[in-house]
Amino acid sequence: MARLSEAAVKQIKEICDRYQDENTPLMMILSDIQNEYGYIPLEVQEVVSEKTGIPVAEIYGVVTFYSFFSLKPKGKYVIGCCLGTACYVKGAQLIVDKFSELLGIKPGETTEDGLFTLDALRCIGACSIAPAVSINGRVFPKMTPDSVVKIVEDYRAGVYA
Amino acid sequence: MIKNLEQLEKYSKECTSCLEAKLKGEDGKRHVVVCGDTGCLASHSGEIIEKFEKVIAEKKLGDKVTVNRVACFGYCSQGPFVKIYPEETTYRAVKVEDVDEIVESDLIGGKIVERLLYVDEKTGKKVVKQDDIPYYEKQVHIALHGCGSLNPEKIEEAFGEGAFKGLARALTMDRQAVIDEILKSGLRGRGGGGFPTGKKWQFAYAQPEGAKYVVCNGDEGDPGAFMDRAILEANALKVIEGMMIAGYAIGAQNGYFYIRAEYPVAVARLKLAIKQAEELGLLGDNILGTNFSFRCHIRLGAGAFVCGEETALLNSIQGQRGMPRPRPPFPAVKGLWDSPTIVNNVETLACVPYILREGYEKFAANGTERSKGTKVFALGGKVNNVGLVEIPMGTTLRELIFDIGGGVPNGKKFKAIQTGGPSGGCLTEADLDAEIDFDNLVARGSMMGSGGAIVMDEDNCMVDVAKFYMEFICDESCGKCSPCRIGTKRMLETLTKITEGKATMEDLDKLEELAAHIKANSLCALGQTAPNPILSTLKAFKNEYIAHIVDKKCPAHVCKALMQYVIDKEKCAGCGLCEKQCPVSAISKTDYVAPGRKLPARVIDPAKCVKCGLCMASCKFQAISKK
């Protein structure tokens, strides 16, 4: 197993310390690690276990239960294709399929160059502009397969860097 | 610091006159408010705000005009909205390049920019004020009050609108009297089940004194519903106040907000409102000089639909997998950390301050016999006016879809409206005159749910819709009980078979039988309602299922295995654009040249076609159709 750097261990411990006064803070700790460290591999879970006294098995159970927590690092750009009902009835599946085809990955996967992760999301509440796609928080309205091509090209060219 | 009721009253009065001065222009200023909600932001309302600020600074109007970012106007399909007080001139579908003209013509010249006004389709007249737009006419805003007008980051504006007056009144009442007020208002849970809120409070109140909790369920997972997010983003203080009233009534000292991680803005606004309330001394110990003490905490979800179920939600707060547990014991008896806990939805809590402030009679004046008040719906899908709608209970589906929603776009025929999300069902033409309330929707095979309302037209395949929901449920089933874990998977497999034209009529019978078992035997509401999308579509659209199974046809041409793209050779101009677009080279030339055309028509080889639809989208002559 890969060892964590000292800085990483310090970062994880610091996150755990934030919630010392809270009752059962595991979800908050994991959310912060996901946001700040990017993912929650087993080595990180071990540090959390050591700090909180919660068994690794239990932490692993929680990490794998929730879709927001990831055991693997995500791509630089996380493409979230909304597959909520409003988007779906307006053709969101075609948008996911197009991203899949262009990037050569299925939803939930990351491209080999680490540039893109493709995620299928359940409703981002942008139903009026369906089908919607959210990439690192930037929302693209009324998507078509053609605009998928353009967006991927733009991101590759660093337009939104 | 506000230490007692008199100080609160004084502060409220100051805020009210300040807000009124702003809205009526008595402060000598004009106020530009711009929608800063997700839908409008994606249509560049963020840039619109920046542009306003820039132009106003350039023209040195800073002391005469303010720019405010507000929460959802609700009429999302016409956004981004820009409204100017005190005239309440409302501009719709504003673009960044319109800002100069609005500043020049309206803010400086005092002349309305006519071309940006809403045009009433029926009368052809231009509408200046938001309230006069037909979309808003049948609406009554209680939960959504403040959306599109108040600046959500200025707590004074919320106080100007009467914040904490409900709590102030509650604190002068006996705890049981507060519960009675809620019972008499007829308020029922807005999150889905419709359980009487007062009864829930009564159960928790009846438990022995000690640690008790109020939990606000903001895990709005129903795909297509976003009213809870809008309420929190517009006026989080209202929900905090509702939670505090609940806390006072049942004897709780702590409240937890459980909010979806997908809603960062709502969380930020909530945090800000909590901080501001703490600074004013309205959260903490001895609130308003009474012996009532209360604190609010925020916990984030992590993307699990099942956490909307109350026992799963409590487990999640306790740092566990979000799995439900059998009830009883109900959370009101044994909830968070084994203490009595009430779990109320965001919209429910947002109604509570209104009831206490205005009295239960005023709340109960709206609605039907058994469902009082209003309900917010997120109207979406194949409907002209997409957005958030708050209507009195008892409004008919026809009014919702056709009067408020403006009907189905592109002259297509209305087919169904799906309410209640993955736990709900599809209602049809025959249900259009049904009055919307909790019991009526259930009696017709759907449910209120959290208020998602997705309209479908003739181009939507109902088997495909059922399959869509089943995929969702399969993904989100927590796996604890086998009827849901295994049963939903089997149902999805059968639906997939049907959409691929591989099923038999026997499969359909088995599907119905299985659905009944899952309904009867699942542990929580997620599993118990999981078969609803199938059962309700089977009830109204059995012929579509049979068409897939017996005729091997998808009547709406959605299911890929059962449809084809075809080129009408008489309409084909032979331009060859489709041939270039086709990713699998399934399109080739024929020998036929249509009369009046110069180039040979194209044809699609069904054996090669992957049915991506690019050809049809690219054709400029409408020569390609689905069969």
Boltz contact constraints between the chains, C-beta under 6 A:
constraints:
  - contact:
      token1: [A, 24]
      token2: [B, 318]
      max_distance: 6.0
  - contact:
      token1: [A, 24]
      token2: [B, 319]
      max_distance: 6.0
  - contact:
      token1: [A, 26]
      token2: [B, 319]
      max_distance: 6.0
  - contact:
      token1: [A, 27]
      token2: [B, 319]
      max_distance: 6.0
  - contact:
      token1: [A, 31]
      token2: [B, 300]
      max_distance: 6.0
  - contact:
      token1: [A, 61]
      token2: [B, 321]
      max_distance: 6.0
  - contact:
      token1: [A, 62]
      token2: [B, 321]
      max_distance: 6.0
  - contact:
      token1: [A, 65]
      token2: [B, 321]
      max_distance: 6.0
  - contact:
      token1: [A, 66]
      token2: [B, 302]
      max_distance: 6.0
  - contact:
      token1: [A, 66]
      token2: [B, 303]
      max_distance: 6.0
  - contact:
      token1: [A, 66]
      token2: [B, 304]
      max_distance: 6.0
  - contact:
      token1: [A, 67]
      token2: [B, 303]
      max_distance: 6.0
  - contact:
      token1: [A, 68]
      token2: [B, 261]
      max_distance: 6.0
  - contact:
      token1: [A, 68]
      token2: [B, 302]
      max_distance: 6.0
  - contact:
      token1: [A, 68]
      token2: [B, 303]
      max_distance: 6.0
  - contact:
      token1: [A, 69]
      token2: [B, 302]
      max_distance: 6.0
  - contact:
      token1: [A, 84]
      token2: [B, 223]
      max_distance: 6.0
  - contact:
      token1: [A, 84]
      token2: [B, 224]
      max_distance: 6.0
  - contact:
      token1: [A, 85]
      token2: [B, 223]
      max_distance: 6.0
  - contact:
      token1: [A, 85]
      token2: [B, 224]
      max_distance: 6.0
  - contact:
      token1: [A, 85]
      token2: [B, 454]
      max_distance: 6.0
  - contact:
      token1: [A, 86]
      token2: [B, 224]
      max_distance: 6.0
  - contact:
      token1: [A, 86]
      token2: [B, 380]
      max_distance: 6.0
  - contact:
      token1: [A, 86]
      token2: [B, 381]
      max_distance: 6.0
  - contact:
      token1: [A, 86]
      token2: [B, 454]
      max_distance: 6.0
  - contact:
      token1: [A, 88]
      token2: [B, 468]
      max_distance: 6.0
  - contact:
      token1: [A, 89]
      token2: [B, 381]
      max_distance: 6.0
  - contact:
      token1: [A, 89]
      token2: [B, 456]
      max_distance: 6.0
  - contact:
      token1: [A, 89]
      token2: [B, 460]
      max_distance: 6.0
  - contact:
      token1: [A, 122]
      token2: [B, 223]
      max_distance: 6.0
  - contact:
      token1: [A, 123]
      token2: [B, 223]
      max_distance: 6.0
  - contact:
      token1: [A, 123]
      token2: [B, 224]
      max_distance: 6.0
  - contact:
      token1: [A, 125]
      token2: [B, 38]
      max_distance: 6.0
  - contact:
      token1: [A, 125]
      token2: [B, 226]
      max_distance: 6.0
  - contact:
      token1: [A, 125]
      token2: [B, 229]
      max_distance: 6.0
  - contact:
      token1: [A, 126]
      token2: [B, 38]
      max_distance: 6.0
  - contact:
      token1: [A, 126]
      token2: [B, 39]
      max_distance: 6.0
  - contact:
      token1: [A, 127]
      token2: [B, 224]
      max_distance: 6.0
  - contact:
      token1: [A, 127]
      token2: [B, 380]
      max_distance: 6.0
  - contact:
      token1: [A, 128]
      token2: [B, 39]
      max_distance: 6.0
  - contact:
      token1: [A, 128]
      token2: [B, 76]
      max_distance: 6.0
  - contact:
      token1: [A, 128]
      token2: [B, 77]
      max_distance: 6.0
  - contact:
      token1: [A, 128]
      token2: [B, 386]
      max_distance: 6.0
  - contact:
      token1: [A, 128]
      token2: [B, 387]
      max_distance: 6.0
  - contact:
      token1: [A, 129]
      token2: [B, 39]
      max_distance: 6.0
  - contact:
      token1: [A, 129]
      token2: [B, 42]
      max_distance: 6.0
  - contact:
      token1: [A, 139]
      token2: [B, 42]
      max_distance: 6.0
  - contact:
      token1: [A, 141]
      token2: [B, 42]
      max_distance: 6.0
